[in-house]
Amino acid sequence: MQTSSYDASRQALTFPLRGRPLESLLDTEWLLTNSRGGFACGTVAGCNTRRYHGLLVGTLNPPANRIVALANLREVVTTAEGSVELGDFEFEGRLSDTGMQGLTAFRQDRGVHFEYTLEAADVVRSVYLLPDADTVAVVYEIANLRAPFEMSVRPLVALRDFHGLQHAHTPMRAVAHGDAWGVRTDAGYTGELLLQSRQMEFVQDSQWWYNFHYRVEQRRGQDCREDLWSPGVYRCRVEEPGQVILWASLAECLDPADPADVELDPDIALDALMLRDREWQGAERRSDHVWRRLCSAASQFVVERRIAGRRTPTILAGYPWFLDWGRDTFIALEGLLLCTKRFTEAAGVLTTFARAVDEGMIPNRFDDYGNDPHYNSIDASLWFVHAAFTFLRAGGDEPTFRKRLLPAIRYIVESYRKGTRFGIHADEDGLITGGDDHTQLTWMDAKRDGIAFTPRHGKAVEVNALWYNDLCSLAAYYQRRNADESRFYRELAEKVAHSFRRLFWNASTGYLNDCVLPDDSVDTGLRPNQIYAVSLPHSPLPFSWQQRVVDVVERELLTPYGLRSLSRHDPRYIGRYEGDAFQRDRAYHQGTVWSHLIGPFIEAFLRVHRSDKSGRAEAAEFLRPLLDHLMHQGCLGSINEIFDGDEPHTPRGAFAQAWSVAEVMRAYRLIHG
């Protein structure tokens, strides 16, 4: 089987196309992102297979209110001998794969590049997304010209919410802005798609193109048909080698009398992209091409959120559909920002969430269409505390920790002790309990049609492992600062540890119970949540119990791509994440593999077995399949959110997930120093 190759000198992933089945090319995706939360994505075949695919998906309220602006382009090269298309489309009942006939290779570095060998010339079609603006440049580099040809490029415009679909009843219109053309809709959006080219002439010829089919949406049991609008076509005659460029931007609607303010210098765009890469990779480990690729992947998730006129860094949970989620942010923060020594951004992320603490709870997420926080997680606040102490231990700014983060930490701990939303409180035994059979407060939160598929209300094992860890971190922090405070948190932690061992250790199974429900019934299902009782800096378990936990998790839950969310031997196990929304939600935490769990597993493995050279070599083998996936599969240069529990562990869910990349980065650093 052919695989991708990595060009370390250019930091490019090359994906050869010849000999590969079309289905493989339609399942392999690419992603470009900017600092606003905007992105461009598609398949290496050039055919859109999701509603989220597009050459420009911009934001009206960064990073929220995302709009699929420019969905695709129809590009045609015409000579005296006939015409050939560069792109591919799938319509209802018909796949047009003519663009594959001349496509020879796909590369990804700071942009993505489709290489064509045509009778008339060699053409490289490149897509670059500007790092700080919702602007995309589509560059056609023409070389080895063998015959002059006419080139036409027809923009196919969606201009709709990225969760929705466009249809031909929507009013669309083109507006002239000097040399540029804008596309507007009267469907309620204030954004306008601006199109401009210095090498091509625009000819107005508005058309609706009907019945585009998105096969991934169909597989997910969702609406999968869309109509796209085109304002006209760009044309030029090519008689010598060179560049032809089409620029597209999403902006607030402009006055037609004002000139379009679109940067038209590709060299400036490339320089800006190069600087972003250099900033992320720093001077450390420049010769390690795997680490460089991981750093590039990490940079895609760190964006700006605008709150009350301020710009502050945040971490998007995943592409194409997630925004910033508290739990995901704090699990991902160490790998994405601390392992890359980006302490300023880490402080900004932590401070943003600290400002939003309410009733002792950190937001689980911010709204997709604004900045309103949502508080519906039992563990996000505890992950915040852990991330804040990790920031301090890693070398973060101590005054920032003391002045901005510590007050939020103390507020959270006191609120969890005494009680806050959803009945979250410390029980008489010191353990945290919360929720009821109508809530889904832990990370296993799938719920559909009133059914919580993984009911874990009461006392969840990872929640209380975090609670114990956070109390120990507070006790250690105050040890040389305030003896009374240190003693208070240490004694509380000791009480929690005693109760944790008594309630969660299951002598008959040799591992930890997953959850103790309010009626004192116990879920003894073998799940990965118990790994955190070993991997976190402070463990409530004796060493021999830690070893047994790691051994059973390795034996029963470990796969090449992470940990299964439930043992295959459990009657509730579902091995494939597929079907409609109900079926997928039912399978989400009932056996589906979660790639981010490789991080705590490797940390726990090294802790209880050995962290010498041979131990690290064994851990490296656990990590190798996910690094291969990063380079060769799914979304090239990133890591999927989840995989099927059953072999061959097909990648599923969000095609680029922050905590998946972050935990692979963290594990890589644990292994390689």
Summary of the structure (lengths in Angstrom):
residues: 673
radius of gyration: 26.0
end to end distance: 32.6
largest distance: 87.9
contacts: 2419
relative contact order: 0.09
helix: 33%
strand: 30%
